[in-house]
Amino acid sequence: MLDFCIIGSGISGSTIAHYLKKKYSINVHDKARGVGGRSSFKRYKGKIGFDHGLQYLSPRSKEFKSFTNKLIKKKVLKHWRGNHEFLNRKVKRDKKHIKLIGVKGNNDISKFLLKNINCNFQSELSEIKRQKDCWYLRFKDNKHIYSKNLILSIPFPQAKKLSSKFVKTKLFKNKVIMNSSLTVLLMTNKTGNKSSSFFTNDKVLGWVSNENSKKRFNYNKDLWVLQSTFEYGKKHTDSYRDKKKFYTNVLINKFKKLTKIKIRKTYFTHIHGWKYSSNSTPLKTQSYWDKTIGLGICGDWFGGPRLENGWLSAKDLYNKIK
Ligand SMILES: Cc1cc2nc3c(=O)[nH]c(=O)nc-3n(C[C@H](O)[C@H](O)[C@H](O)COP(=O)(O)OP(=O)(O)OC[C@H]3O[C@@H](n4cnc5c(N)ncnc54)[C@H](O)[C@@H]3O)c2cc1C
């Protein structure tokens, strides 16, 4: 029987998997088609693609800085330089924050951490039961497995739904409100624009990234990621599926208006709603571990809405298990 079954292949799941595999038999299940969770990379063709969720890392803690420095040396991460601009703000350039990105895509860290680990994609956990000394785990496709221990590295509402009856502390009594947002991936003619990103104080469009400026590929078209504000996402993420074209155009038109970039032709668009984009209030604990039943929970939501907090949460959980 497996020692640990880990649910989620985002930064939290891949970090805990990386450490546990040194000593235990493990496997990872994710409901998505590939690695990375909210740090996924949407491939268009070959190396060309878009960072779908997370845009960049700005390490703050000593521990995470040292981890990311190692990944820079291993050519998993690199700096994203260039003009990061503020639109409609007094500050015009963002020079302050270091911006790190994956060399090929922002799911590179998870890919690196999950090397040689058995990962099962399109595998959504739908029910958990405690049976004698182990977990019975049933997946949406009706497959089931048994595991001695279970780690959930999934957003708060999903973790609560699956495991609240097994959690003895007040963890799920916390009010963790997760913001929603909409993302549009856009491919246009070459515009000649030299900015790497735009941060706005608009009510609809919050952030634009110029994917070509990440220097992962040379392409004869421009690739953009447009992210809505949380305010706009809150109102429209539940309903965008019925009017995808409409919401795509709202964000594209805002982009054109705010940046004044001349777009002659659009070659590709894709819209995605992030229901559980991020939470803003950190909890008092960094992870949850109950060794009597072998249940662990980690995720960025313990610490706040950044990838670094997912990594710190998983490390904290590993230290508890150890
Ligand atoms: C649009 C957007 C922009 C962002 N920008 C930044 C940024 O610039 N900088 C930054 O630091 N952070 C950013 N973030 C936040 C960052 O992406 C997250 O903090 C981080 O990716 C969270 O990692 P995680 O492993 O905790 O969770 P996730 O990445 O959400 O991983 C959870 C995984 O669990 C899977 N899963 C869920 N339920 C089940 C189930 N029942 N069965 C199987 N699998 C399941 C999901 O498919 C997912 O892959 C952004 C997030 C979004 C959405």
PDBQT file of the ligand as one rigid body, heavy atoms in Angstrom, charges set to zero:
ROOT
HETATM    1  C1  LIG A 401      -4.484  34.645 -12.434  1.00  0.00    +0.000 C 
HETATM    2  C2  LIG A 401      -3.501  34.404 -11.323  1.00  0.00    +0.000 A 
HETATM    3  C3  LIG A 401      -2.347  35.173 -11.238  1.00  0.00    +0.000 A 
HETATM    4  C4  LIG A 401      -1.429  34.964 -10.213  1.00  0.00    +0.000 A 
HETATM    5  N1  LIG A 401      -0.287  35.699 -10.177  1.00  0.00    +0.000 NA
HETATM    6  C5  LIG A 401       0.641  35.449  -9.233  1.00  0.00    +0.000 A 
HETATM    7  C6  LIG A 401       1.888  36.126  -9.234  1.00  0.00    +0.000 A 
HETATM    8  O1  LIG A 401       2.167  36.944 -10.133  1.00  0.00    +0.000 OA
HETATM    9  N2  LIG A 401       2.783  35.831  -8.259  1.00  0.00    +0.000 N 
HETATM   10  C7  LIG A 401       2.533  34.895  -7.274  1.00  0.00    +0.000 A 
HETATM   11  O2  LIG A 401       3.405  34.635  -6.417  1.00  0.00    +0.000 OA
HETATM   12  N3  LIG A 401       1.354  34.236  -7.260  1.00  0.00    +0.000 NA
HETATM   13  C8  LIG A 401       0.420  34.480  -8.203  1.00  0.00    +0.000 A 
HETATM   14  N4  LIG A 401      -0.758  33.773  -8.209  1.00  0.00    +0.000 N 
HETATM   15  C9  LIG A 401      -1.001  32.811  -7.124  1.00  0.00    +0.000 C 
HETATM   16  C10 LIG A 401      -0.276  31.473  -7.375  1.00  0.00    +0.000 C 
HETATM   17  O3  LIG A 401      -0.601  30.996  -8.646  1.00  0.00    +0.000 OA
HETATM   18  C11 LIG A 401      -0.695  30.508  -6.302  1.00  0.00    +0.000 C 
HETATM   19  O4  LIG A 401      -0.339  31.049  -5.042  1.00  0.00    +0.000 OA
HETATM   20  C12 LIG A 401      -0.055  29.123  -6.402  1.00  0.00    +0.000 C 
HETATM   21  O5  LIG A 401       0.004  28.673  -7.727  1.00  0.00    +0.000 OA
HETATM   22  C13 LIG A 401      -0.881  28.169  -5.545  1.00  0.00    +0.000 C 
HETATM   23  O6  LIG A 401      -0.316  26.890  -5.579  1.00  0.00    +0.000 OA
HETATM   24  P1  LIG A 401      -1.008  25.697  -4.789  1.00  0.00    +0.000 P 
HETATM   25  O7  LIG A 401      -0.221  24.479  -5.059  1.00  0.00    +0.000 OA
HETATM   26  O8  LIG A 401      -1.202  26.058  -3.355  1.00  0.00    +0.000 OA
HETATM   27  O9  LIG A 401      -2.477  25.560  -5.413  1.00  0.00    +0.000 OA
HETATM   28  P2  LIG A 401      -2.883  25.251  -6.926  1.00  0.00    +0.000 P 
HETATM   29  O10 LIG A 401      -1.863  25.760  -7.861  1.00  0.00    +0.000 OA
HETATM   30  O11 LIG A 401      -4.281  25.709  -7.080  1.00  0.00    +0.000 OA
HETATM   31  O12 LIG A 401      -2.846  23.659  -7.016  1.00  0.00    +0.000 OA
HETATM   32  C14 LIG A 401      -3.929  22.867  -6.621  1.00  0.00    +0.000 C 
HETATM   33  C15 LIG A 401      -4.084  21.738  -7.622  1.00  0.00    +0.000 C 
HETATM   34  O13 LIG A 401      -5.052  20.829  -7.103  1.00  0.00    +0.000 OA
HETATM   35  C16 LIG A 401      -5.845  20.363  -8.170  1.00  0.00    +0.000 C 
HETATM   36  N5  LIG A 401      -7.118  19.906  -7.557  1.00  0.00    +0.000 N 
HETATM   37  C17 LIG A 401      -8.060  20.658  -6.925  1.00  0.00    +0.000 A 
HETATM   38  N6  LIG A 401      -9.048  19.862  -6.476  1.00  0.00    +0.000 NA
HETATM   39  C18 LIG A 401      -8.724  18.581  -6.822  1.00  0.00    +0.000 A 
HETATM   40  C19 LIG A 401      -9.343  17.306  -6.629  1.00  0.00    +0.000 A 
HETATM   41  N7  LIG A 401     -10.496  17.155  -5.968  1.00  0.00    +0.000 N 
HETATM   42  N8  LIG A 401      -8.725  16.201  -7.153  1.00  0.00    +0.000 NA
HETATM   43  C20 LIG A 401      -7.553  16.316  -7.832  1.00  0.00    +0.000 A 
HETATM   44  N9  LIG A 401      -6.924  17.499  -8.031  1.00  0.00    +0.000 NA
HETATM   45  C21 LIG A 401      -7.500  18.617  -7.526  1.00  0.00    +0.000 A 
HETATM   46  C22 LIG A 401      -5.982  21.543  -9.116  1.00  0.00    +0.000 C 
HETATM   47  O14 LIG A 401      -6.263  21.109 -10.442  1.00  0.00    +0.000 OA
HETATM   48  C23 LIG A 401      -4.589  22.182  -8.990  1.00  0.00    +0.000 C 
HETATM   49  O15 LIG A 401      -3.706  21.717  -9.989  1.00  0.00    +0.000 OA
HETATM   50  C24 LIG A 401      -1.684  33.959  -9.243  1.00  0.00    +0.000 A 
HETATM   51  C25 LIG A 401      -2.834  33.172  -9.335  1.00  0.00    +0.000 A 
HETATM   52  C26 LIG A 401      -3.733  33.380 -10.377  1.00  0.00    +0.000 A 
HETATM   53  C27 LIG A 401      -4.943  32.496 -10.478  1.00  0.00    +0.000 C 
ENDROOT
TORSDOF 0
